[in-house]
């Protein structure tokens, strides 16, 4: 059995993991959110004749690479370990950001974005395999919320820095890519110093005698990965991610071109979604940990309320109502509900091969991030407005929530 000293060291380790993974999301999201506020500057540097569809495709190429990497990365996490997946991934991420900084045409930006997606695709399965193995069950939703808050911090910082440094001060838009290169290299160093090997993780979570004798009773198969409850969870996550990535990609442009916001106000207003999500995620995940049997209710309620807030945002006739809608969408939306969905998934997914399961889950969710930026850009080119893109996001949230609720009600009746 573990000694008191080992248990103390273990507790220190899982707290380090939370800080490390939160920082990983910060570095990724500073990159992800840095380009959308400066689409006009990117367009100008490329000759001024790039369409909204082409600019939106910058995000789509990133997420295409990210999505392609999800299932392979999850498989590799289970086979060779988190550390051996994360370090090469973030080195690749640094290289990709540098390629974008040197781009002289939109095609080279697409290439860099795609490669950045491949590099960042190493993170999700590794991160939540680490939380699954190292964080106590009664703290899992709340701890996952802290990890996820890195997304919000990075998104807000990326938008504000990009708007301030490039839009306000007039620095070249490439400055944000140089910042991303430095941050990704710092994360490589942190991964090397903090993360233990797979065997050490298992030894921390289980008594040593159990490690020697325990054999998995369950295997990951197509049947276990695609039960009705799991399938509708993937659909719900697709809808959740669609709304979020459509918003973070096009909200700065929407505020500037259709709602009259200017300069730093664009980045600050857009960052409200990210910053409002931090207290929302911590509050609702704490409740979900306290009332562990009511996670489905929390998930469905938050998703429907987020859809309503997004609808208020796009229909707002004044800046005040628009700001209220944005803040409440952040408080109730993706980053608030995602820790609860991941926690629910951990309780209902196969007990082995968690990296593969998370990879499939995130693959479906992130497919929306490939579609949403380009589709919304195409809608904008066709109609002259991005409003229809917001309506599509609202509809998907409602449909996804209903399907998820129905599948869980059916599952409860069968038990």
CORGITA-V89105 format. One record per residue. N is the residue number from 0. SS is DSSP state (hx for helix, st for strand, lp for the rest). PHI is phi in whole degrees, 0 to 359 (999 if undefined). OMEGA is omega in degrees with one decimal (999 if undefined). Layout:
<<N SS PHI OMEGA> <N SS PHI OMEGA>>
This chain:
<<0 lp 999 179.4> <1 lp 290 173.7> <2 lp 277 177.6> <3 hx 297 179.2> <4 hx 295 179.6> <5 hx 297 -178.8> <6 hx 294 178.8> <7 hx 295 178.3> <8 hx 297 179.5> <9 hx 299 178.6> <10 hx 299 178.3> <11 hx 297 -178.6> <12 hx 293 -177.5> <13 hx 293 175.0> <14 hx 289 175.0> <15 hx 298 179.4> <16 hx 299 179.5> <17 hx 300 179.7> <18 hx 297 -179.3> <19 hx 298 -176.9> <20 hx 289 174.0> <21 hx 301 178.4> <22 hx 295 176.9> <23 hx 299 177.4> <24 hx 294 177.6> <25 hx 302 -177.6> <26 hx 295 179.1> <27 hx 295 -173.5> <28 hx 281 170.9> <29 hx 299 176.2> <30 hx 295 -174.5> <31 hx 301 -173.6> <32 hx 265 -172.2> <33 hx 284 -171.7> <34 lp 271 -175.0> <35 hx 299 177.7> <36 hx 292 -176.0> <37 hx 245 175.1> <38 hx 306 178.3> <39 hx 299 179.5> <40 hx 291 175.6> <41 hx 297 178.4> <42 hx 302 -178.9> <43 hx 297 -178.7> <44 hx 290 -179.9> <45 lp 259 176.3> <46 lp 111 174.8> <47 lp 81 -178.1> <48 lp 239 179.7> <49 lp 267 -176.9> <50 lp 282 175.8> <51 hx 298 177.9> <52 hx 300 179.8> <53 hx 293 178.3> <54 hx 292 177.0> <55 hx 298 -179.5> <56 hx 291 174.8> <57 hx 302 177.1> <58 hx 293 -177.9> <59 hx 297 178.3> <60 hx 294 175.7> <61 hx 301 -175.8> <62 hx 288 173.6> <63 hx 298 176.4> <64 hx 298 -179.7> <65 hx 298 -179.0> <66 hx 294 179.8> <67 hx 303 -175.2> <68 hx 278 -169.5> <69 hx 298 -177.1> <70 hx 291 175.0> <71 hx 301 -179.7> <72 hx 295 177.4> <73 hx 299 177.9> <74 hx 297 -179.5> <75 hx 294 176.8> <76 hx 302 179.6> <77 hx 292 -174.0> <78 hx 271 -172.0> <79 hx 242 175.9> <80 lp 107 -174.3> <81 hx 293 -176.0> <82 hx 298 -177.7> <83 hx 286 175.5> <84 hx 266 -174.2> <85 hx 292 -173.2> <86 hx 295 176.0> <87 hx 298 -179.8> <88 hx 298 -177.9> <89 hx 284 171.4> <90 hx 295 176.8> <91 hx 296 177.5> <92 hx 300 179.3> <93 hx 298 178.6> <94 hx 298 -178.5> <95 hx 296 178.2> <96 hx 298 177.6> <97 hx 294 177.6> <98 hx 300 179.1> <99 hx 298 -178.7> <100 hx 296 -178.9> <101 lp 259 -172.8> <102 lp 292 176.4> <103 lp 248 179.4> <104 lp 208 -177.3> <105 hx 296 -179.4> <106 hx 296 178.8> <107 hx 291 175.4> <108 hx 294 176.8> <109 hx 301 -179.3> <110 hx 299 178.8> <111 hx 298 179.2> <112 hx 296 178.9> <113 hx 298 179.9> <114 hx 293 175.8> <115 hx 297 176.9> <116 hx 297 176.9> <117 hx 300 -178.8> <118 hx 296 -179.1> <119 hx 291 179.2> <120 lp 296 177.7> <121 lp 285 -166.3> <122 hx 276 -168.0> <123 hx 300 -178.7> <124 hx 298 178.2> <125 hx 295 -175.9> <126 hx 298 -174.3> <127 hx 277 165.8> <128 hx 290 177.1> <129 hx 297 179.2> <130 hx 292 -179.9> <131 hx 297 -176.9> <132 hx 277 -166.7> <133 hx 247 -176.9> <134 lp 256 178.5> <135 lp 304 -173.9> <136 hx 303 -175.7> <137 hx 287 178.7> <138 hx 244 -167.2> <139 hx 292 -178.6> <140 hx 297 -178.4> <141 hx 294 179.6> <142 hx 295 177.1> <143 hx 297 176.8> <144 hx 296 177.4> <145 hx 296 176.9> <146 hx 302 -178.2> <147 hx 295 179.9> <148 hx 298 173.6> <149 hx 300 176.2> <150 hx 297 -179.1> <151 hx 293 180.0> <152 hx 297 179.8> <153 hx 296 179.0> <154 hx 297 179.1> <155 hx 296 179.6> <156 hx 296 179.8> <157 hx 299 179.9> <158 hx 293 -178.1> <159 hx 292 179.9> <160 hx 298 -179.3> <161 hx 296 179.5> <162 hx 295 -177.2> <163 hx 285 -174.9> <164 hx 291 -174.0> <165 hx 266 -175.8> <166 hx 288 -174.8> <167 hx 280 -175.4> <168 lp 272 177.3> <169 lp 79 176.5> <170 lp 288 178.1> <171 lp 300 -178.1> <172 lp 296 -179.4> <173 lp 295 -179.4> <174 hx 303 -179.5> <175 hx 291 177.7> <176 hx 287 176.4> <177 hx 296 176.5> <178 hx 299 -179.9> <179 hx 295 177.6> <180 hx 300 -178.5> <181 hx 297 -178.4> <182 hx 296 -179.1> <183 hx 294 177.9> <184 hx 290 175.1> <185 hx 297 178.4> <186 hx 293 176.6> <187 hx 301 178.1> <188 hx 297 -179.5> <189 hx 293 176.8> <190 hx 301 -178.8> <191 hx 298 -175.1> <192 hx 278 -168.5> <193 hx 261 -169.0> <194 lp 286 175.4> <195 lp 274 175.0> <196 lp 282 -179.5> <197 hx 304 -176.2> <198 hx 297 179.2> <199 hx 293 177.9> <200 hx 297 -179.0> <201 hx 295 -179.7> <202 hx 297 179.0> <203 hx 291 -173.5> <204 hx 276 -175.1> <205 lp 226 172.2> <206 lp 301 -172.3> <207 hx 299 -178.1> <208 hx 293 177.9> <209 hx 288 179.3> <210 hx 298 -176.6> <211 hx 287 -170.9> <212 hx 256 -173.8> <213 lp 290 175.1> <214 lp 235 -177.9> <215 lp 297 179.3> <216 lp 264 -172.1> <217 lp 219 177.4> <218 lp 238 177.8> <219 lp 280 178.7> <220 lp 224 177.6> <221 hx 300 -179.0> <222 hx 294 -179.1> <223 hx 285 179.6> <224 hx 285 -173.1> <225 lp 234 167.4> <226 lp 296 -179.1> <227 hx 306 -179.0> <228 hx 297 179.6> <229 hx 292 -179.1> <230 hx 300 -179.4> <231 hx 287 172.3> <232 hx 293 176.9> <233 hx 298 179.4> <234 hx 296 178.0> <235 hx 299 -179.5> <236 hx 292 173.9> <237 hx 302 -179.4> <238 hx 296 179.5> <239 hx 299 -179.2> <240 hx 291 179.1> <241 hx 302 -178.4> <242 hx 299 -175.2> <243 hx 291 -174.9> <244 hx 285 170.9> <245 hx 297 -178.0> <246 hx 293 -175.7> <247 hx 290 178.4> <248 hx 284 -170.4> <249 hx 251 -179.0> <250 hx 301 178.8> <251 hx 302 179.2> <252 hx 293 178.7> <253 hx 299 179.9> <254 hx 295 -178.0> <255 hx 283 -173.5> <256 hx 266 -175.1> <257 hx 242 -179.0> <258 lp 234 170.7> <259 lp 78 177.1> <260 lp 284 -176.3> <261 lp 223 171.2> <262 lp 54 -177.3> <263 hx 298 178.9> <264 hx 301 178.9> <265 hx 294 -179.5> <266 hx 295 -179.6> <267 hx 296 -179.0> <268 hx 295 179.2> <269 hx 294 -177.8> <270 hx 288 178.1> <271 hx 301 178.2> <272 hx 301 -178.1> <273 hx 292 -174.7> <274 hx 291 178.3> <275 hx 292 -178.2> <276 hx 287 -176.4> <277 hx 295 176.9> <278 hx 297 178.2> <279 hx 298 -179.4> <280 hx 297 -178.2> <281 hx 293 -178.3> <282 hx 294 -175.1> <283 hx 287 177.5> <284 hx 291 175.3> <285 hx 298 177.5> <286 hx 297 -178.9> <287 hx 296 176.3> <288 hx 292 -179.1> <289 hx 285 179.7> <290 lp 245 -170.7> <291 hx 295 -178.8> <292 hx 274 -176.7> <293 hx 242 -176.3> <294 hx 295 179.2> <295 hx 298 178.3> <296 hx 297 177.8> <297 hx 301 -176.6> <298 hx 298 -176.5> <299 hx 295 180.0> <300 hx 298 -180.0> <301 hx 296 -179.4> <302 hx 296 -178.9> <303 hx 291 177.1> <304 hx 294 177.5> <305 hx 297 177.3> <306 hx 299 179.6> <307 hx 296 -179.8> <308 hx 292 177.0> <309 hx 294 177.2> <310 hx 295 177.0> <311 hx 299 -178.9> <312 hx 302 -173.6> <313 hx 282 -179.1> <314 hx 264 -176.1> <315 lp 300 179.9> <316 lp 265 178.7> <317 lp 230 178.6> <318 hx 296 -179.4> <319 hx 297 179.1> <320 hx 296 178.4> <321 hx 298 179.4> <322 hx 296 177.9> <323 hx 298 178.5> <324 hx 299 179.8> <325 hx 297 -178.8> <326 hx 297 -178.6> <327 hx 289 174.9> <328 hx 297 176.6> <329 hx 298 -177.9> <330 hx 295 -173.9> <331 hx 253 -167.0> <332 lp 274 -169.0> <333 hx 309 -173.8> <334 hx 289 175.0> <335 hx 278 -175.1> <336 hx 272 -174.6> <337 hx 300 178.1> <338 hx 300 -179.7> <339 hx 288 177.2> <340 hx 297 -179.7> <341 hx 296 177.5> <342 hx 296 176.3> <343 hx 300 179.6> <344 hx 298 179.4> <345 hx 298 179.6> <346 hx 277 -173.8> <347 hx 245 -179.4> <348 lp 279 174.0> <349 lp 305 -174.1> <350 lp 281 175.1> <351 lp 239 179.5> <352 lp 66 -176.4> <353 hx 298 178.1> <354 hx 298 178.5> <355 hx 295 179.7> <356 hx 299 178.4> <357 hx 295 177.7> <358 hx 298 178.5> <359 hx 294 178.9> <360 hx 303 -178.3> <361 hx 288 175.2> <362 hx 302 -179.9> <363 hx 295 180.0> <364 hx 297 -174.8> <365 hx 281 171.9> <366 hx 303 179.8> <367 hx 295 -178.4> <368 hx 287 173.2> <369 hx 283 -174.3> <370 hx 280 -169.2> <371 hx 301 -177.2> <372 hx 298 -178.6> <373 hx 289 179.7> <374 hx 297 179.5> <375 hx 294 175.9> <376 hx 296 177.6> <377 hx 295 176.2> <378 hx 299 179.0> <379 hx 296 178.7> <380 hx 296 -176.1> <381 hx 280 -173.1> <382 hx 257 -175.7> <383 lp 81 -179.2> <384 lp 210 178.3> <385 lp 259 -176.0> <386 hx 301 -179.1> <387 hx 300 177.2> <388 hx 299 177.4> <389 hx 292 179.7> <390 hx 296 177.4> <391 hx 299 179.3> <392 hx 298 178.9> <393 hx 298 -179.6> <394 hx 298 179.6> <395 hx 298 178.4> <396 hx 298 -179.4> <397 hx 295 -178.8> <398 hx 297 179.7> <399 hx 299 179.5> <400 hx 295 -179.6> <401 hx 295 179.8> <402 hx 297 178.7> <403 hx 297 179.7> <404 hx 296 -179.3> <405 hx 299 -178.2> <406 hx 296 179.7> <407 hx 283 173.9> <408 hx 295 178.1> <409 hx 295 179.1> <410 hx 298 -179.5> <411 hx 295 179.1> <412 hx 294 -177.7> <413 hx 283 -177.9> <414 lp 279 999>>
